[in-house]
Amino acid sequence: MSSIDLSACGLSVAEVHHNLPPSGLYEHAIRFEQNSSIADNGALVAYSGVKTGRSPKDKRVVKSPESEKDIWWGGVNIALEHQTFLINRQRALDYLNTRERLYCFDGFAGWDPEYRIKVRVICSRPYHALFMHTMLIRPSKEELENFGEPDFVIYNAGAFPANRLTSGMGSPTSIDLCLEDKELVILGTEYAGEMKKGVFTVANYFAPKRGVLSMHCSATADRKTGASSLLFGLSGTGKTTLSADPKRHLIGDDEHCWSDEGIFNIEGGCYAKAINLTPESEPDIFQALRFGPVLENVVLDEDHDVDYTDTSITENTRGAYPIEFIQNAKVPCVAGHPTDVIFLTCDAFGVLPPVSSLSPAHAMYHFISGYTAKVAGTEMGITEPQTTFSPCFGGPFLVWHPSKYAELLAEKMRKHNARVWLVNTGWGGGGYGVGKRISLKNTRAIIDAIHDGSLASAKTDRDPVFGFDIVTEVPGVPSEILRPRDAWADKAAYDATAKKLAGLFVKNFETYAEGASAEVRAAAPVP
């Protein structure tokens, strides 16, 4: 048994397993965890209990003089007194000290050695250790021997609740981050994704302090030149599907940084949705889920085959796997400066063009807005698209005000001559129920044209409502769908819907206007 002394952390458990390999963690999960099993494809199947998703309303950040002025306080970053953090930390330690055995995993966040964060995870479940073994960058034997003291520690006591009578607690669940102590304490949730996003939140604080832009996006790179491309987008916009491009290298599917040297992935693995997964729909992800990865909250049939359609536990079924399990992944996961930054939106109103070119000011405005629209359920026979705005396409994980990240994006965009595009993967020729969904074939043709540079000199028209430049010629894409107003049969209906959507943008941006420059505020659409 590879062990480690954790007494300096306040832990006295004698049996501590340090950086066990997946085979060892499999063995421990089967022996010591209830309900863990091995799927026929070889993945470890584990269950997170009552919580099957993140609990953003239970995230707390310690309010300290050193970082207080940096943090965007409010619904995303809820303030916590340091004394309360220490109480919860002790509660976590007390629970962990009652365990017969503990698991410790040391790994890195960030593929560029100049910026990487040394992360230590201490937990009582082998499933959690395997998850972070998958999601962090796994150190070599030599790197582990010379790991030293970590930069950041996660205490995962998620099987034990927070005390609701403790000041500042809103529920038995609490995810508490102290930037000064560089620690994360988890109570009352066993959902593994809290650890992943805790690390990302830490990166979102420290990276901008060094002039590095941390981003919630996928990234690909040209196989010949190494130049990269970034794809931002909320759930359902096609970010994962479009980054699975056999013509390009995959740098990562979710979390990246843009430094003076280029871009790098923060993670060593991918955490993909598994609902309705098939080898036809997502062949790369399907084949990656084999021995070593974790399948979370899925249902097995009597032959131990995964039923990816079964949502009886949750619709948020997930698979975590090392990035090298994706055939076209580039390891180490670093690449050159982006030539193109792509904002993906699934506009169910059918108003936004299939592709538009954004100026720096418009890029900052749409980056801060982080828009997409989802189709609502039918109520009394009426279906109405619902807007979703998430600043910087990753609102729940931001630490600074969104304008901080937008300013860094604009600065790097100008310095490295990156082009910015808004790509609508939603509807055209009318909104949901009237128009048609833009085909994946046409969207892929647009992305290909962005990457080969042919759109850089394409003809454009200025949109009178949103102010950006509509690209009117794309090789292989019917020109009649590129100008959204022309594609609508009812022009008056288009004008009314465009003004409605513009008004929703303006209303949403009121939250961020105070921290944005006059130039960015002027890039707002005109209702």
MARZANU-89941 format. One line per field, with one value per residue (C-alpha): residue in one letter; residue number from 1; x negated, y negated, z negated. Coordinates in steps of 0.5 Angstrom, whole numbers. Layout:
residues N
gumar <- [a,...]
pake <- [NUM,...]
c1 <- [X,...]
c2 <- [Y,...]
c3 <- [Z,...]
***
This chain:
residues 527
gumar <- [m,s,s,i,d,l,s,a,c,g,l,s,v,a,e,v,h,h,n,l,p,p,s,g,l,y,e,h,a,i,r,f,e,q,n,s,s,i,a,d,n,g,a,l,v,a,y,s,g,v,k,t,g,r,s,p,k,d,k,r,v,v,k,s,p,e,s,e,k,d,i,w,w,g,g,v,n,i,a,l,e,h,q,t,f,l,i,n,r,q,r,a,l,d,y,l,n,t,r,e,r,l,y,c,f,d,g,f,a,g,w,d,p,e,y,r,i,k,v,r,v,i,c,s,r,p,y,h,a,l,f,m,h,t,m,l,i,r,p,s,k,e,e,l,e,n,f,g,e,p,d,f,v,i,y,n,a,g,a,f,p,a,n,r,l,t,s,g,m,g,s,p,t,s,i,d,l,c,l,e,d,k,e,l,v,i,l,g,t,e,y,a,g,e,m,k,k,g,v,f,t,v,a,n,y,f,a,p,k,r,g,v,l,s,m,h,c,s,a,t,a,d,r,k,t,g,a,s,s,l,l,f,g,l,s,g,t,g,k,t,t,l,s,a,d,p,k,r,h,l,i,g,d,d,e,h,c,w,s,d,e,g,i,f,n,i,e,g,g,c,y,a,k,a,i,n,l,t,p,e,s,e,p,d,i,f,q,a,l,r,f,g,p,v,l,e,n,v,v,l,d,e,d,h,d,v,d,y,t,d,t,s,i,t,e,n,t,r,g,a,y,p,i,e,f,i,q,n,a,k,v,p,c,v,a,g,h,p,t,d,v,i,f,l,t,c,d,a,f,g,v,l,p,p,v,s,s,l,s,p,a,h,a,m,y,h,f,i,s,g,y,t,a,k,v,a,g,t,e,m,g,i,t,e,p,q,t,t,f,s,p,c,f,g,g,p,f,l,v,w,h,p,s,k,y,a,e,l,l,a,e,k,m,r,k,h,n,a,r,v,w,l,v,n,t,g,w,g,g,g,g,y,g,v,g,k,r,i,s,l,k,n,t,r,a,i,i,d,a,i,h,d,g,s,l,a,s,a,k,t,d,r,d,p,v,f,g,f,d,i,v,t,e,v,p,g,v,p,s,e,i,l,r,p,r,d,a,w,a,d,k,a,a,y,d,a,t,a,k,k,l,a,g,l,f,v,k,n,f,e,t,y,a,e,g,a,s,a,e,v,r,a,a,a,p,v,p]
pake <- [1,2,3,4,5,6,7,8,9,10,11,12,13,14,15,16,17,18,19,20,21,22,23,24,25,26,27,28,29,30,31,32,33,34,35,36,37,38,39,40,41,42,43,44,45,46,47,48,49,50,51,52,53,54,55,56,57,58,59,60,61,62,63,64,65,66,67,68,69,70,71,72,73,74,75,76,77,78,79,80,81,82,83,84,85,86,87,88,89,90,91,92,93,94,95,96,97,98,99,100,101,102,103,104,105,106,107,108,109,110,111,112,113,114,115,116,117,118,119,120,121,122,123,124,125,126,127,128,129,130,131,132,133,134,135,136,137,138,139,140,141,142,143,144,145,146,147,148,149,150,151,152,153,154,155,156,157,158,159,160,161,162,163,164,165,166,167,168,169,170,171,172,173,174,175,176,177,178,179,180,181,182,183,184,185,186,187,188,189,190,191,192,193,194,195,196,197,198,199,200,201,202,203,204,205,206,207,208,209,210,211,212,213,214,215,216,217,218,219,220,221,222,223,224,225,226,227,228,229,230,231,232,233,234,235,236,237,238,239,240,241,242,243,244,245,246,247,248,249,250,251,252,253,254,255,256,257,258,259,260,261,262,263,264,265,266,267,268,269,270,271,272,273,274,275,276,277,278,279,280,281,282,283,284,285,286,287,288,289,290,291,292,293,294,295,296,297,298,299,300,301,302,303,304,305,306,307,308,309,310,311,312,313,314,315,316,317,318,319,320,321,322,323,324,325,326,327,328,329,330,331,332,333,334,335,336,337,338,339,340,341,342,343,344,345,346,347,348,349,350,351,352,353,354,355,356,357,358,359,360,361,362,363,364,365,366,367,368,369,370,371,372,373,374,375,376,377,378,379,380,381,382,383,384,385,386,387,388,389,390,391,392,393,394,395,396,397,398,399,400,401,402,403,404,405,406,407,408,409,410,411,412,413,414,415,416,417,418,419,420,421,422,423,424,425,426,427,428,429,430,431,432,433,434,435,436,437,438,439,440,441,442,443,444,445,446,447,448,449,450,451,452,453,454,455,456,457,458,459,460,461,462,463,464,465,466,467,468,469,470,471,472,473,474,475,476,477,478,479,480,481,482,483,484,485,486,487,488,489,490,491,492,493,494,495,496,497,498,499,500,501,502,503,504,505,506,507,508,509,510,511,512,513,514,515,516,517,518,519,520,521,522,523,524,525,526,527]
c1 <- [0,-3,-1,-2,-2,4,3,1,8,11,12,10,13,8,10,9,8,4,5,8,8,15,15,14,19,24,22,24,30,33,31,32,38,45,48,41,41,37,41,40,36,31,32,34,41,42,47,47,53,59,55,54,52,49,52,50,54,50,43,40,33,30,30,23,19,14,19,25,25,23,29,36,41,48,52,46,41,44,40,38,34,28,30,36,31,26,32,34,27,27,33,31,24,28,32,26,22,28,27,23,19,18,16,11,10,5,5,4,9,7,2,-3,-8,-9,-1,1,4,2,8,9,16,17,24,27,30,25,30,29,21,22,26,21,15,19,21,14,7,4,-3,-9,-12,-18,-13,-9,-16,-17,-10,-12,-6,0,2,10,13,20,23,29,33,40,43,43,48,47,50,56,55,48,48,49,51,58,58,55,50,45,39,34,28,23,18,13,13,13,18,25,29,35,41,47,46,43,44,37,37,37,29,28,32,28,22,24,27,20,17,22,19,12,11,13,9,3,6,9,16,19,25,31,30,28,22,19,12,10,6,1,0,2,6,12,20,24,32,36,43,48,52,55,51,47,40,38,41,37,31,31,28,24,20,17,14,18,15,20,28,29,24,18,13,11,4,-2,-4,2,8,8,13,14,16,13,20,27,34,39,46,48,56,58,51,50,44,47,49,42,37,31,34,38,31,28,32,28,24,21,27,33,40,44,51,53,57,55,59,59,53,49,50,51,58,56,64,66,67,70,64,63,62,56,52,45,38,31,25,18,17,12,18,20,17,15,14,7,3,0,6,3,4,2,6,13,14,22,26,33,39,45,52,58,63,70,73,70,67,60,56,53,46,44,37,36,32,28,34,39,35,35,42,44,39,41,49,47,54,58,65,69,75,80,85,92,97,104,102,97,90,85,78,74,68,62,56,50,44,38,42,40,43,44,36,34,30,29,34,35,32,26,26,29,23,18,21,21,14,12,16,13,6,6,11,16,23,29,36,43,46,53,54,62,67,68,74,78,78,79,85,85,78,73,67,60,58,51,48,49,46,40,39,39,34,30,30,28,22,20,20,25,30,25,26,33,39,43,49,50,55,60,62,56,51,46,44,48,44,48,43,41,38,43,49,55,55,62,61,56,60,65,70,70,71,78,84,87,82,87,86,79,78,83,79,72,74,77,70,66,70,69,61,62,66,61,55,57,54,47,47,44,38,37,34,38,36,38,45,46,45,52,58,63,70]
c2 <- [0,-7,-11,-19,-22,-27,-29,-36,-36,-34,-27,-21,-15,-10,-7,-12,-10,-15,-15,-8,-6,-5,3,2,-3,1,7,2,0,7,9,3,-1,1,2,0,5,6,5,10,5,5,-2,-3,-4,-9,-12,-19,-18,-24,-29,-27,-34,-41,-45,-52,-55,-52,-54,-59,-63,-66,-74,-76,-82,-80,-78,-81,-87,-82,-78,-78,-78,-76,-69,-66,-68,-68,-70,-66,-68,-65,-62,-59,-56,-53,-50,-46,-44,-41,-38,-35,-33,-30,-25,-23,-21,-16,-13,-6,-8,-14,-16,-21,-23,-28,-31,-37,-42,-46,-42,-48,-47,-55,-55,-49,-48,-42,-39,-34,-31,-27,-23,-17,-14,-10,-13,-20,-18,-15,-21,-26,-21,-21,-29,-32,-31,-25,-26,-21,-17,-22,-28,-24,-23,-31,-33,-37,-41,-42,-49,-47,-42,-39,-35,-31,-29,-29,-23,-28,-34,-41,-43,-47,-51,-54,-61,-62,-55,-54,-47,-40,-41,-46,-47,-52,-55,-59,-62,-65,-58,-55,-49,-47,-43,-39,-37,-34,-32,-26,-29,-28,-34,-39,-37,-38,-45,-47,-46,-50,-56,-56,-57,-62,-66,-65,-65,-72,-75,-73,-76,-69,-68,-62,-60,-55,-52,-47,-47,-44,-45,-45,-38,-42,-49,-48,-54,-53,-55,-56,-54,-57,-55,-53,-46,-44,-48,-43,-45,-37,-35,-40,-40,-32,-34,-28,-34,-37,-35,-36,-40,-39,-39,-44,-48,-52,-58,-63,-65,-69,-62,-60,-55,-49,-45,-45,-38,-31,-28,-29,-29,-28,-27,-20,-20,-17,-16,-11,-9,-13,-19,-20,-15,-18,-18,-11,-8,-12,-9,-2,0,-6,-11,-12,-12,-16,-14,-10,-4,3,9,16,17,11,7,0,-3,-10,-11,-10,-16,-13,-15,-22,-25,-28,-21,-22,-19,-21,-18,-20,-25,-20,-15,-20,-18,-25,-28,-32,-30,-34,-38,-45,-49,-55,-62,-61,-64,-64,-64,-61,-63,-58,-59,-55,-61,-58,-64,-64,-71,-70,-69,-62,-66,-73,-76,-80,-86,-87,-91,-86,-80,-83,-84,-77,-74,-77,-75,-68,-67,-61,-59,-53,-50,-50,-44,-45,-48,-49,-48,-53,-52,-59,-59,-61,-65,-63,-67,-65,-70,-68,-62,-59,-64,-59,-58,-66,-69,-76,-80,-78,-84,-82,-76,-80,-85,-79,-76,-83,-84,-77,-77,-84,-82,-75,-78,-72,-73,-72,-69,-68,-61,-60,-52,-53,-55,-59,-61,-62,-60,-53,-50,-55,-55,-49,-47,-49,-42,-40,-39,-46,-48,-44,-47,-54,-51,-49,-55,-59,-54,-55,-62,-63,-67,-72,-76,-73,-78,-81,-85,-90,-87,-93,-91,-87,-91,-85,-83,-78,-73,-72,-67,-61,-55,-49,-53,-55,-63,-64,-61,-66,-72,-71,-76,-74,-66,-68,-68,-73,-79,-83,-77,-77,-84,-83,-77,-80,-87,-82,-78,-85,-87,-81,-82,-89,-87,-81,-86,-91,-86,-87,-94,-98,-94,-94,-100,-105,-101,-95,-98,-101,-94,-93,-91,-96,-94]
c3 <- [0,2,-4,-6,-13,-13,-20,-19,-16,-22,-20,-24,-20,-20,-13,-7,0,4,11,12,19,23,21,14,14,17,12,6,9,10,3,-1,3,3,10,14,20,26,33,39,42,36,33,26,24,18,15,12,7,6,10,17,20,17,12,14,8,3,5,1,1,-5,-5,-7,-7,-2,4,2,7,13,12,15,9,10,12,15,10,3,-3,-9,-15,-16,-23,-20,-14,-20,-24,-17,-16,-23,-22,-15,-19,-25,-20,-16,-22,-24,-17,-17,-11,-7,0,2,10,12,19,23,26,32,37,38,32,32,29,26,20,15,12,7,6,-1,-1,-4,2,8,13,11,12,18,21,19,22,28,28,26,30,27,25,27,22,21,21,15,11,12,11,5,1,5,8,6,2,3,-4,-1,-7,-3,-6,-12,-13,-15,-21,-19,-26,-24,-22,-14,-13,-8,-8,-10,-4,-4,1,-2,1,-2,3,-3,-6,1,-1,1,-4,-2,-6,-5,3,6,13,16,20,14,14,21,21,15,18,24,19,16,23,25,19,20,27,28,23,27,34,36,39,36,40,40,47,51,56,62,66,73,74,78,76,68,68,64,64,58,58,52,51,46,46,52,57,60,56,55,62,66,62,64,71,74,78,72,65,59,54,49,48,42,39,41,40,45,43,47,50,52,49,45,42,34,34,35,37,40,36,41,41,42,43,49,51,57,62,67,64,60,62,59,52,53,54,49,43,42,36,32,33,28,30,25,23,30,30,31,34,32,37,34,40,39,41,43,44,37,33,27,22,26,33,31,32,33,36,33,37,39,45,48,49,54,61,64,57,57,51,48,48,50,57,60,60,62,69,68,62,63,59,60,59,60,62,61,63,70,70,70,77,78,77,75,75,68,67,60,57,59,57,50,50,52,48,42,44,46,49,51,52,50,52,46,45,48,43,45,52,53,54,52,53,46,46,42,40,37,36,40,42,35,30,24,24,24,18,21,25,32,35,32,36,42,42,42,48,52,50,52,58,61,59,63,68,67,70,66,69,67,69,69,68,67,72,78,82,76,69,66,69,75,78,78,74,78,80,77,84,85,78,79,86,83,77,83,87,80,79,86,86,92,88,86,93,94,95,90,88,82,77,76,69,66,70,72,79,82,86,93,96,94,98,98,95,98,98,97,90,88,88,82,84,91,89,86,90,85,85,80,75,76,74,68,65,67,62,57,57,57,51,47,48,46,40,38,39,34,28,31,34,28,29,37,41,45,51,49,47,54,57,54,59,61,59]
***
